[in-house]
Amino acid sequence: MESQLPTTTVTANGVEIAYELYGKTTDPVIMLIHGLGMPMTAWPMGMVDRLVDAGFQVLRIDNRDQGRSQKMGLPIPNVVWQILKLKMGFKVSAPYPLTDLMYDVIGVLDALDIQEVHLVGVSMGGMISQLVAINAPSRVKTLTSIMSTTSNPKLPQPRKDVMSHLLRASKVNKPDDVLNFQIKTWELIGSPGFPTSREGLEKYVRDLLDRGMSREGTTCQMLAILATPNRFKELGGLSMPVQVIHGTDDPLIPMAAGQETADAIAQAKLHLIKGMGHDLPAQLHERLCDLIIDQATALESHDSKALA
C-alpha cells in the first residue's frame, strides 16, 4: 500500500495536528479518530489496509496532546477535585473543551481541502465524531460511533477495578512501569471473547509508546470528556446515515452507553458484538471494517445513482 503523504502536520484550529493519508487520491475518504490518550497508531494497520483495499482513502490523526501532534502544555486542575465536583453535579474545569478537538478535526479537513468524509470514532473519538456531525453536518457523509457514549452522566460508570487502575496512572513514572501499566490497562478493558496474547499486547503498547503517549495530555483530554454536556438531544437532529457499534462486555464504557447513543438517533443502526470489550482485537478487524465499508459504500452508491 502507498501512503499518499508521509506523517506530517498541518495547522488546524491554531494547533499543529499530525496526520497520515493512505490510498488513491480519487477515492472517498474515511477518517479515523481514536480515543483518550491514544495516538493514531492505536488504529491497527490491518484495519487501515482493509479499508484502503475496499476503495477508500484513509485519514488518521494524532489528537492534540498525543503522538506527534502539538502538546498544549496547559495548567491542569486537580483531577480528584474535578471528579468530586462531577459527582456533586457541579461544572468540571478543564484546560480545554472537547469541542476544541472537534474544531481540530474540521481544521485538518480544511487544511487538506477535504470537503466531506465518512467519520469513524472510537471511545473519545466517537464523542468527537458525534460533535463534528452535530456542528458541521455538511462535512460528514456517514458516522460510525464505536464504544462511545452520549456523555449522559446518569449512564452506568466504568467497572470499579478498571477505574481504580486508571486513577493510578499519575503515580507511574519509570519506562518499564509505564509499559506494564499500559499492558495491564488493555488486559482489563480488552475483549474477553476475543483475547489478545501478552506478546501481542506488549507489541501494541510499545508501538503506542513509540508514537508518543503524553500523561499530561491524557489528563487534559479526560477532563475535557468529564466537562462535556450530554449530547442526547443534539444527536436527535442528525440526518446522515449513522451506525453505533458496541461490545456487550465493555468494562470502560458499558453497553448501555452505546444503546442510548443509538436510541438518540432515529435512523441509527445498532450493532452489539457479544464478547467485545473496549478494544479493537484482531479477530474483529474484518467484521468492524465490513460494517464501516458497507455503510460508506451504500452512501457512495446512492450518491452516484443520484448524479447519473
GUFIDO-490711 format. One line per 5 residues: number of its first residue (from 0); their letters; for each residue x, y, z of N, C-alpha, C. Coordinates in steps of 0.001 Angstrom, whole numbers. Example, Ala and Ser with C-alpha at 12.3 -4.5 7.8 and 13.67 -1.06 7.14 Angstrom:
GUFIDO-490711
0	as	13190/-5690/7800/12300/-4500/7800/13200/-3300/7800 ~ 12850/-2250/7080/13670/-1060/7140/12900/30/7870 $
This chain:
GUFIDO-490711
0	mesql	832/-1180/0/0/0/0/878/1244/0 ~ 386/2294/-649/1159/3519/-755/532/4606/100 ~ 1331/5242/934/864/6390/1707/975/7614/816 ~ -156/8313/640/-151/9476/-241/724/10589/318 ~ 778/10702/1623/1596/11715/2257/2297/11087/3450 $
5	ptttv	3565/11432/3713/4218/10918/4916/3577/11541/6151 ~ 3883/10969/7312/3397/11582/8541/3913/13006/8611 ~ 3001/13920/8667/3375/15327/8721/2310/16062/9499 ~ 2437/17355/9624/1463/18122/10388/860/19230/9551 ~ -339/19619/9954/-978/20797/9403/-1442/21653/10575 $
10	tangv	-1580/22940/10317/-2135/23826/11336/-3649/23759/11243 ~ -4270/23283/12311/-5717/23110/12346/-6244/23715/13637 ~ -7134/24681/13506/-7680/25343/14693/-6555/25951/15535 ~ -5486/26395/14869/-4357/27004/15559/-3422/26024/16230 ~ -3611/24715/15985/-2821/23668/16625/-2161/22813/15544 $
15	eiaye	-920/22382/15781/-243/21503/14834/-729/20065/15057 ~ -1426/19527/14063/-2001/18188/14149/-1301/17271/13144 ~ -781/16153/13633/-124/15177/12764/-1160/14275/12114 ~ -910/13890/10867/-1852/13038/10147/-1105/12117/9194 ~ -1788/11064/8769/-1329/10194/7691/-2519/9921/6789 $
20	lygkt	-2260/9896/5482/-3316/9677/4500/-2895/8546/3574 ~ -3730/7530/3484/-3438/6335/2693/-4452/6187/1566 ~ -4030/5578/457/-4936/5258/-621/-4851/6188/-1809 ~ -5740/5967/-2766/-5759/6757/-4003/-6482/8083/-3780 ~ -5928/9144/-4317/-6491/10480/-4091/-7884/10638/-4698 $
25	tdpvi	-8248/9753/-5601/-9574/9845/-6223/-10652/9117/-5423 ~ -10261/8371/-4408/-11227/7602/-3619/-11833/8448/-2498 ~ -13068/8154/-2103/-13673/8864/-970/-12897/8580/316 ~ -13025/9486/1277/-12187/9442/2479/-12960/8904/3686 ~ -12334/7956/4362/-12764/7530/5688/-11778/8120/6685 $
30	mlihg	-12281/8890/7647/-11420/9496/8667/-11588/8754/9978 ~ -10456/8372/10598/-10443/7600/11825/-9967/8469/12989 ~ -10749/8512/14054/-10385/9305/15239/-10399/8381/16444 ~ -9271/8314/17147/-9188/7395/18281/-9449/8118/19604 ~ -9259/7377/20702/-9761/7812/21981/-8743/8396/22940 $
35	lgmpm	-9129/8413/24196/-8381/9047/25272/-6944/8558/25333 ~ -6017/9493/25209/-4601/9182/25355/-3984/8412/24214 ~ -4735/8172/23149/-4269/7293/22081/-3722/8072/20883 ~ -2517/7747/20425/-2040/8275/19149/-2712/7533/17995 ~ -2465/7987/16773/-3127/7400/15608/-2801/5920/15417 $
40	tawpm	-1646/5472/15928/-1262/4079/15737/-2119/3114/16560 ~ -3013/3643/17387/-3985/2771/18052/-4959/2179/17040 ~ -5069/2812/15856/-5823/2203/14757/-4917/1174/14089 ~ -5205/-112/14200/-4319/-1134/13634/-4196/-991/12113 ~ -2975/-1197/11606/-2766/-1103/10167/-3562/-2157/9411 $
45	gmvdr	-3898/-3276/10066/-4747/-4265/9415/-6098/-3691/9031 ~ -6640/-2819/9867/-7911/-2168/9545/-7722/-1124/8454 ~ -6648/-341/8554/-6361/667/7525/-6228/-2/6163 ~ -5454/-1080/6092/-5252/-1799/4829/-6579/-2286/4243 ~ -7419/-2843/5097/-8684/-3403/4627/-9590/-2305/4060 $
50	lvdag	-9602/-1148/4693/-10433/-39/4214/-9907/512/2883 ~ -8591/601/2774/-7994/1066/1516/-8276/79/391 ~ -8134/-1205/676/-8385/-2233/-335/-9837/-2224/-806 ~ -10732/-1688/31/-12148/-1618/-344/-12458/-389/-1189 ~ -11446/441/-1474/-11656/1573/-2364/-11831/2912/-1676 $
55	fqvlr	-11183/3073/-510/-11282/4330/224/-9896/4869/549 ~ -9785/6190/593/-8645/6789/1268/-8905/6691/2765 ~ -7842/6568/3533/-7975/6526/4984/-7103/7624/5588 ~ -7741/8464/6363/-7073/9565/7045/-7118/9300/8543 ~ -5949/9233/9165/-5919/9095/10619/-5042/10195/11202 $
60	idnrd	-5365/10619/12429/-4679/11751/13041/-4259/11416/14469 ~ -3250/12143/14937/-2964/12198/16358/-3772/13352/16929 ~ -4680/13065/17861/-5373/14161/18526/-4359/15064/19233 ~ -4720/16321/19424/-3841/17224/20169/-3411/16585/21491 ~ -2209/16869/21898/-1652/16374/23153/-1230/14914/23103 $
65	qgrsq	-1228/14293/21903/-784/12899/21795/22/12715/20515 ~ 787/11621/20472/1546/11299/19269/2491/12415/18884 ~ 2443/12791/17626/3327/13841/17116/2588/15154/16899 ~ 1372/15219/17429/652/16489/17407/1131/17385/18539 ~ 742/18637/18472/1213/19633/19429/799/19298/20855 $
70	kmglp	1744/19438/21791/1450/19308/23213/1099/20697/23732 ~ -59/20818/24337/-591/22134/24671/99/22767/25880 ~ 574/21952/26817/1302/22491/27960/490/23422/28835 ~ -780/23126/29005/-1670/24000/29773/-1734/23575/31237 ~ -2028/24519/32134/-2183/24161/33553/-3327/23158/33722 $
75	ipnvv	-3117/22186/34614/-4102/21128/34816/-4694/21242/36221 ~ -6008/21394/36324/-6619/21448/37651/-6551/20100/38359 ~ -6768/20114/39667/-6722/18890/40457/-7793/17907/39979 ~ -7349/16734/39551/-8261/15771/38933/-9252/15205/39949 ~ -8771/14839/41127/-9649/14254/42137/-10771/15240/42495 $
80	wqilk	-10415/16500/42639/-11420/17525/42946/-12424/17667/41809 ~ -11960/17592/40576/-12877/17711/39440/-13842/16530/39394 ~ -13357/15327/39723/-14233/14150/39757/-15275/14298/40859 ~ -14850/14814/42023/-15796/15060/43116/-16845/16093/42704 ~ -16418/17131/42010/-17364/18149/41526/-18394/17525/40586 $
85	lkmgf	-17919/16642/39720/-18831/15979/38783/-19872/15159/39537 ~ -19419/14411/40546/-20338/13571/41319/-21353/14401/42085 ~ -20960/15628/42457/-21866/16511/43199/-22754/17348/42277 ~ -22557/17168/40954/-23394/17886/40000/-22893/19262/39624 ~ -21638/19574/39984/-21069/20870/39647/-20282/20796/38336 $
90	kvsap	-20034/21939/37750/-19320/22014/36476/-17849/21669/36658 ~ -17338/20825/35775/-15938/20423/35797/-15088/21451/35052 ~ -13929/21767/35604/-12980/22656/34936/-12002/21823/34117 ~ -11767/22228/32892/-10855/21507/32003/-9967/22504/31266 ~ -8719/22108/30929/-7833/23024/30196/-8410/23459/28855 $
95	ypltd	-9198/22588/28242/-9905/22933/27008/-11128/22026/26888 ~ -12151/22476/26158/-13344/21640/25988/-13155/20625/24869 ~ -13993/19609/24861/-13917/18590/23815/-14230/19187/22440 ~ -14986/20280/22424/-15274/20944/21138/-13997/21461/20478 ~ -12946/21731/21255/-11692/22137/20635/-11120/21021/19783 $
100	lmydv	-11238/19770/20254/-10773/18643/19447/-11647/18454/18218 ~ -12938/18791/18348/-13829/18776/17184/-13345/19776/16133 ~ -13015/20992/16581/-12538/22006/15632/-11173/21638/15062 ~ -10362/20878/15818/-9106/20365/15257/-9394/19476/14051 ~ -10383/18589/14194/-10744/17677/13096/-11207/18470/11889 $
105	igvld	-12091/19426/12093/-12585/20242/10981/-11432/21017/10355 ~ -10506/21492/11198/-9358/22232/10686/-8445/21383/9828 ~ -8282/20114/10186/-7483/19197/9358/-8129/19038/7985 ~ -9442/18843/7973/-10142/18707/6696/-9994/19970/5848 ~ -10090/21128/6482/-9915/22388/5752/-8505/22484/5176 $
110	aldiq	-7515/22140/6007/-6123/22264/5567/-5805/21327/4417 ~ -6447/20159/4397/-6196/19178/3340/-7179/19316/2181 ~ -8045/20322/2262/-9049/20578/1228/-9932/19356/993 ~ -10354/18733/2081/-11281/17603/2025/-12640/18109/2483 ~ -13615/18051/1612/-14906/18658/1916/-15766/17816/2846 $
115	evhlv	-15729/16488/2666/-16585/15631/3486/-15955/14249/3606 ~ -16271/13579/4707/-15666/12277/4993/-16706/11337/5590 ~ -16381/10053/5539/-17069/9051/6341/-16314/9033/7669 ~ -16962/9437/8738/-16283/9675/10001/-16467/8486/10940 ~ -15349/7989/11462/-15360/6830/12354/-14597/7187/13622 $
120	gvsmg	-15259/7078/14774/-14615/7421/16025/-14764/6333/17059 ~ -13700/6101/17816/-13686/5111/18889/-13601/5825/20231 ~ -14478/5467/21167/-14424/5966/22533/-14473/7504/22540 ~ -13447/8194/23063/-13443/9648/22979/-13530/10115/21537 ~ -12920/9349/20630/-13016/9683/19211/-14438/9627/18706 $
125	gmisq	-15253/8733/19288/-16667/8695/18950/-17376/9947/19424 ~ -17013/10436/20604/-17599/11672/21120/-17240/12853/20212 ~ -15967/12916/19818/-15524/13987/18917/-16256/13888/17583 ~ -16380/12678/17061/-17065/12472/15783/-18530/12893/15874 ~ -19176/12560/16985/-20561/12993/17179/-20665/14518/17160 $
130	lvain	-19708/15190/17806/-19723/16651/17842/-19522/17248/16446 ~ -18640/16641/15653/-18460/17110/14274/-19770/16958/13498 ~ -20414/15794/13643/-21662/15540/12919/-22758/16511/13348 ~ -22784/16869/14624/-23796/17803/15134/-23533/19226/14650 ~ -22284/19650/14716/-21946/21057/14467/-21515/21360/13038 $
135	apsrv	-21091/20345/12303/-20679/20547/10905/-21199/19393/10063 ~ -22518/19202/10011/-23076/18021/9342/-22737/17924/7863 ~ -22466/19058/7219/-22138/19019/5787/-20787/18361/5526 ~ -19967/18193/6569/-18655/17573/6396/-18696/16066/6622 ~ -19836/15537/7057/-19916/14123/7456/-20887/13377/6547 $
140	ktlts	-20351/12478/5716/-21191/11662/4852/-21921/10595/5654 ~ -21164/9873/6461/-21726/8860/7362/-20960/8936/8668 ~ -21601/8459/9727/-20979/8449/11050/-21002/7038/11615 ~ -19845/6583/12093/-19751/5319/12815/-19187/5611/14195 ~ -19999/5408/15218/-19597/5659/16601/-19359/4311/17277 $
145	imstt	-18110/4069/17677/-17726/2773/18232/-17387/2918/19715 ~ -17958/2050/20542/-17763/2004/22002/-17673/3397/22615 ~ -18680/4219/22284/-18704/5594/22758/-19992/5860/23529 ~ -20371/7131/23672/-21447/7493/24586/-22043/8844/24221 ~ -23197/9147/24798/-23830/10457/24649/-23294/11457/25664 $
150	snpkl	-22485/10995/26606/-21990/11784/27735/-23072/12090/28764 ~ -24092/11241/28807/-25116/11359/29837/-24525/10880/31166 ~ -24429/11757/32185/-23789/11358/33450/-24562/10294/34212 ~ -25811/10035/33824/-26620/9036/34515/-26390/7614/33986 ~ -25613/7496/32926/-25320/6169/32382/-24412/5388/33328 $
155	pqprk	-24412/4051/33220/-23524/3245/34059/-22066/3670/33911 ~ -21337/3604/35015/-19945/4047/35067/-18991/2879/34786 ~ -17709/3177/34570/-16728/2099/34349/-16694/1124/35520 ~ -16319/-102/35225/-16184/-1107/36270/-15170/-620/37316 ~ -15413/-908/38572/-14624/-332/39660/-13140/-675/39567 $
160	dvmsh	-12811/-1916/39198/-11392/-2276/39129/-10682/-1546/38002 ~ -11409/-1280/36918/-10834/-521/35799/-10582/914/36225 ~ -11568/1520/36880/-11432/2910/37295/-10316/3082/38313 ~ -10226/2175/39284/-9179/2300/40299/-7798/2129/39675 ~ -7690/1257/38688/-6414/1088/37975/-6049/2366/37228 $
165	llras	-6974/2930/36483/-6679/4123/35689/-6296/5311/36555 ~ -6863/5407/37749/-6547/6516/38644/-5131/6421/39201 ~ -4481/5284/39000/-3091/5112/39431/-2087/5659/38419 ~ -2560/6078/37262/-1662/6448/36165/-674/7532/36559 ~ -1110/8492/37349/-241/9620/37694/942/9203/38557 $
170	kvnkp	886/8003/39164/1950/7533/40042/2957/6643/39308 ~ 2714/6419/38015/3573/5529/37226/4533/6376/36399 ~ 5852/6228/36653/6822/7110/36009/7913/6385/35227 ~ 8496/5335/35784/9609/4659/35129/9137/3983/33838 ~ 9979/3994/32783/9573/3426/31488/9014/2002/31573 $
175	ddvln	9684/1125/32315/9193/-252/32426/7849/-301/33145 ~ 7691/561/34146/6425/609/34876/5298/1129/33981 ~ 5624/2111/33131/4627/2643/32195/4184/1552/31223 ~ 5165/808/30698/4852/-283/29770/3929/-1298/30435 ~ 4278/-1711/31631/3469/-2719/32326/2093/-2175/32710 $
180	fqikt	2047/-909/33070/758/-292/33407/-165/-293/32191 ~ 384/68/31036/-426/113/29823/-876/-1286/29403 ~ 10/-2262/29532/-381/-3639/29208/-1508/-4091/30129 ~ -1380/-3785/31414/-2423/-4141/32378/-3742/-3450/32028 ~ -3667/-2211/31558/-4888/-1490/31155/-5626/-2254/30073 $
185	welig	-4890/-2675/29044/-5526/-3387/27937/-6002/-4770/28353 ~ -5313/-5383/29309/-5799/-6665/29841/-7141/-6483/30544 ~ -7304/-5352/31239/-8532/-5090/31978/-9698/-4718/31071 ~ -9418/-3907/30044/-10522/-3390/29225/-10717/-4181/27937 ~ -9825/-5130/27652/-9892/-5877/26399/-11097/-6796/26299 $
190	spgfp	-11246/-7392/25139/-12413/-8216/24824/-12261/-9632/25365 ~ -13096/-10028/26320/-12984/-11392/26863/-13289/-12462/25830 ~ -14131/-12125/24838/-14461/-13097/23808/-13451/-13167/22684 ~ -12521/-12196/22646/-11519/-12131/21576/-10185/-11712/22199 ~ -9601/-12583/23015/-8405/-12204/23778/-7180/-11990/22893 $
195	tsreg	-6320/-11096/23374/-5037/-10832/22735/-3939/-11356/23648 ~ -2939/-12008/23088/-1862/-12585/23889/-1055/-11491/24570 ~ -363/-11867/25625/523/-10925/26322/1550/-10365/25351 ~ 2085/-11222/24482/3080/-10769/23494/2464/-9774/22531 ~ 1219/-10039/22117/534/-9126/21215/268/-7788/21864 $
200	lekyv	-140/-7813/23132/-387/-6565/23853/894/-5764/24027 ~ 1996/-6478/24330/3259/-5765/24524/3698/-5066/23240 ~ 3566/-5744/22109/3934/-5114/20837/3037/-3908/20554 ~ 1733/-4068/20780/778/-2978/20543/1121/-1771/21412 ~ 1378/-2011/22699/1677/-909/23612/3011/-253/23265 $
205	rdlld	4018/-1059/22921/5307/-465/22542/5148/451/21336 ~ 4321/54/20370/4078/898/19196/3405/2210/19600 ~ 2469/2145/20542/1803/3360/21021/2802/4281/21720 ~ 3626/3685/22579/4601/4485/23313/5654/5078/22374 ~ 6040/4324/21356/6996/4842/20378/6421/6029/19618 $
210	rgmsr	5131/5956/19340/4474/7067/18638/4372/8295/19548 ~ 4119/8055/20826/4045/9155/21783/2739/9173/22544 ~ 2814/8911/23849/1647/8992/24724/1987/9960/25853 ~ 1250/11031/25935/1515/12061/26933/585/11887/28124 ~ 1174/11697/29320/349/11565/30519/-408/12858/30804 $
215	egttc	277/14001/30662/-383/15284/30891/-1491/15512/29867 ~ -1198/15145/28620/-2207/15295/27574/-3418/14424/27821 ~ -3179/13198/28313/-4286/12295/28623/-5163/12883/29719 ~ -4545/13494/30726/-5316/14123/31799/-6157/15265/31267 ~ -5576/16084/30387/-6337/17184/29776/-7533/16651/28990 $
220	qmlai	-7309/15597/28220/-8392/15013/27433/-9464/14422/28340 ~ -9052/13763/29425/-10018/13179/30347/-10897/14257/30971 ~ -10289/15374/31364/-11070/16463/31941/-12015/17064/30906 ~ -11575/17118/29645/-12457/17600/28582/-13678/16692/28439 ~ -13465/15384/28559/-14570/14423/28497/-15534/14658/29663 $
225	latpn	-14973/14791/30883/-15807/14958/32068/-16609/16254/32024 ~ -16078/17270/31343/-16745/18572/31276/-17767/18667/30147 ~ -17871/17612/29340/-18726/17658/28151/-20197/17433/28503 ~ -21099/18311/28035/-22530/18130/28308/-23116/16934/27564 ~ -24233/16465/28052/-24996/15387/27425/-25417/15805/26013 $
230	rfkel	-25156/14942/25017/-25479/15257/23614/-26760/14580/23131 ~ -27506/13933/24003/-28648/13123/23563/-29592/13924/22664 ~ -29990/15096/23090/-30941/15900/22320/-30351/16312/20974 ~ -29124/16781/20973/-28490/17243/19730/-28301/16104/18737 ~ -28018/14908/19228/-27849/13757/18340/-29138/13446/17593 $
235	gglsm	-30266/13790/18188/-31546/13549/17539/-31742/14340/16264 ~ -30920/15356/16050/-31042/16163/14839/-30209/15682/13671 ~ -29443/14617/13855/-28600/14133/12759/-29453/13510/11657 ~ -29034/13711/10410/-29789/13171/9282/-28962/12255/8386 ~ -27636/12232/8589/-26797/11350/7760/-26913/9912/8254 $
240	pvqvi	-26536/8923/7452/-26518/7538/7937/-25589/7394/9143 ~ -26064/6704/10162/-25295/6532/11399/-25373/5075/11840 ~ -24257/4555/12298/-24283/3257/12959/-23500/3341/14264 ~ -23979/2591/15234/-23363/2553/16551/-22908/1116/16808 ~ -21633/953/17125/-21058/-367/17386/-20579/-395/18832 $
245	hgtdd	-20973/-1434/19562/-20574/-1503/20973/-20440/-2957/21389 ~ -19496/-3193/22277/-19317/-4533/22818/-20236/-4785/23995 ~ -20714/-6009/24101/-21582/-6352/25229/-20790/-6472/26527 ~ -19448/-6570/26424/-18612/-6784/27602/-17622/-5638/27815 ~ -18056/-4433/27482/-17194/-3254/27622/-17173/-2817/29088 $
250	plipm	-16011/-2900/29772/-15955/-2524/31183/-15655/-1045/31416 ~ -15282/-325/30357/-14920/1089/30494/-16094/1999/30165 ~ -16716/1782/29005/-17955/2478/28636/-18999/1387/28423 ~ -19773/1081/29451/-20689/-56/29375/-21671/22/28210 ~ -22188/-1138/27834/-23038/-1289/26651/-24213/-321/26637 $
255	aagqe	-24750/31/27815/-25903/933/27881/-25616/2269/27200 ~ -24353/2693/27190/-23994/3959/26549/-24166/3872/25036 ~ -23790/2740/24455/-23996/2553/23022/-25466/2451/22683 ~ -26213/1757/23514/-27650/1642/23286/-28323/3002/23333 ~ -27930/3838/24293/-28533/5180/24371/-28140/6037/23177 $
260	tadai	-26895/5905/22718/-26463/6660/21540/-27340/6317/20341 ~ -27592/5042/20139/-28452/4621/19031/-29886/5083/19242 ~ -30365/5050/20477/-31730/5499/20773/-31913/6980/20462 ~ -30836/7747/20614/-30927/9190/20393/-31096/9555/18929 ~ -30676/8656/18036/-30628/8963/16594/-31620/8068/15873 $
265	aqakl	-32660/8664/15324/-33780/7878/14783/-33337/6846/13755 ~ -32399/7210/12882/-32016/6321/11783/-30811/5454/12102 ~ -30318/5538/13334/-29093/4799/13673/-29317/3296/13689 ~ -28326/2569/13189/-28311/1114/13279/-27378/718/14418 ~ -27866/-121/15311/-27086/-550/16464/-26545/-1956/16230 $
270	hlikg	-25241/-2108/16395/-24590/-3407/16272/-23922/-3731/17602 ~ -24476/-4660/18343/-23892/-5110/19595/-23089/-6381/19327 ~ -21840/-6381/19746/-20955/-7509/19461/-20671/-8254/20764 ~ -21176/-9463/20828/-21002/-10288/22028/-19529/-10619/22233 ~ -19064/-10422/23458/-17686/-10748/23795/-16694/-9632/23550 $
275	mghdl	-17135/-8528/22942/-16237/-7396/22671/-16159/-6496/23888 ~ -14939/-6063/24216/-14725/-5129/25300/-14466/-3738/24767 ~ -13401/-3101/25290/-13101/-1722/24884/-11784/-1682/24110 ~ -11706/-2507/23063/-10509/-2538/22232/-10894/-2955/20822 ~ -9884/-3057/19968/-10097/-3449/18570/-9274/-4716/18298 $
280	paqlh	-9700/-5855/18817/-8906/-7083/18666/-8835/-7543/17220 ~ -7741/-8204/16884/-7517/-8640/15500/-8646/-9523/14989 ~ -9255/-10305/15879/-10330/-11207/15463/-11562/-10459/14954 ~ -11668/-9177/15277/-12841/-8384/14872/-12549/-7390/13761 ~ -11314/-7322/13290/-10983/-6331/12270/-11858/-6474/11027 $
285	erlcd	-12013/-7694/10540/-12810/-7906/9331/-14261/-7488/9556 ~ -14821/-7893/10684/-16233/-7568/10967/-16440/-6066/11107 ~ -15564/-5402/11845/-15696/-3963/12042/-15524/-3213/10726 ~ -14508/-3596/9966/-14275/-2921/8683/-15436/-3143/7723 ~ -15990/-4357/7704/-17130/-4623/6824/-18315/-3722/7159 $
290	liidq	-18549/-3491/8445/-19643/-2599/8836/-19382/-1175/8352 ~ -18158/-697/8531/-17799/649/8076/-17913/748/6557 ~ -17379/-250/5863/-17381/-261/4397/-18798/-340/3853 ~ -19619/-1196/4441/-20988/-1365/3941/-21778/-66/4032 ~ -21660/621/5150/-22405/1877/5295/-21887/2943/4331 $
295	atale	-20559/3052/4229/-19969/4054/3348/-20270/3754/1882 ~ -20177/2490/1507/-20428/2101/114/-21883/2344/-278 ~ -22802/2068/631/-24212/2301/347/-24463/3776/66 ~ -23830/4649/826/-23997/6091/614/-23358/6520/-695 ~ -22141/6019/-970/-21452/6386/-2214/-22237/5896/-3425 $
300	shdsk	-22806/4696/-3350/-23599/4153/-4457/-24858/4980/-4667 ~ -25495/5373/-3583/-26701/6195/-3679/-26382/7537/-4317 ~ -25274/8148/-3893/-24887/9442/-4476/-24553/9316/-5961 ~ -23915/8213/-6353/-23565/8006/-7765/-24819/7878/-8618 ~ -25818/7152/-8104/-27078/6997/-8834/-27821/8319/-8946 $
305	ala	-27722/9143/-7870/-28412/10436/-7877/-27811/11371/-8913 ~ -26501/11211/-9161/-25824/12086/-10120/-25975/11585/-11556 ~ -26363/10322/-11713/-26451/9728/-13054/-27617/10336/-13851 $
